[in-house]
Amino acid sequence: MFKFIGSIIKEMKLTTWPTGKQSVRDFFMVIEYTIFFLIFIMIFDWVTQHGITFSVEHLVPLIK
């Protein structure tokens, strides 16, 4: 058990942690990607919704 915990501590010392500047850059990249996909999904949803509504409005009169 102690050998296992010791190996974990050794491995954690070998880990390179990001600097504060890198963390801030990565944070803003995540925000940018989130906003991009939010806008993409909103546009896709709007196009899908209006496409289905348009199709139904124009196809229903043809069935009657």
N, C-alpha and C positions, 0 to 999 in steps of 0.2 A: 504494500500500500504506500509506504513512504517513498519507495523507488519510483512508483508511478507519479506521485505528486512532485517529486524532484525533477522528473523528466518534463513534466508540464511547465515547471518554473524555468527550466533551461530553454525550452522551446519558446516561451514567452519573451525571454531575453533576446532571442535571435530574431524576433519579429520586428520589422521596421514599421513604425507608426507614422501616419501622415502628419505633416506640419499643419499649423493653424491655417496657413495660406492655402494649402492643398485642400483642407477640409472645407473652407469657405468656397473655393472654386467648385468642388464636387457638389456641395449643397446647392449652389446656383444652377449647376448643370441639371440636377434632378428637378428643380423648379421649372427650368426651361422646357425639359422634356414633358413634364406634367402638363404645362400650359399648352404645348403643341398638341399632345394627344387629346386633351380636353376639347380644344377647338376642332380637331379632326373628327372626334366622335360627335360633337354637337352638329357639325355640318352634315355628316353622314346621316345622323338621326333626322335632321330637318329635311334632307333630300328624300330619304326613305318615306317619311311621314307624308310629305306633300306629293310624292310620286304615287303612293297608294291611294291617297285621297283623289288625286287627279284621275287615276285609272278607274276608280269606282264611279266617280261622277260621270265619266264619259262612256263606261261600259254598261251601266245599269239601264240607261235609256235605250240602248240597242237591244237588250234582252226583252223589253216590254213590247 
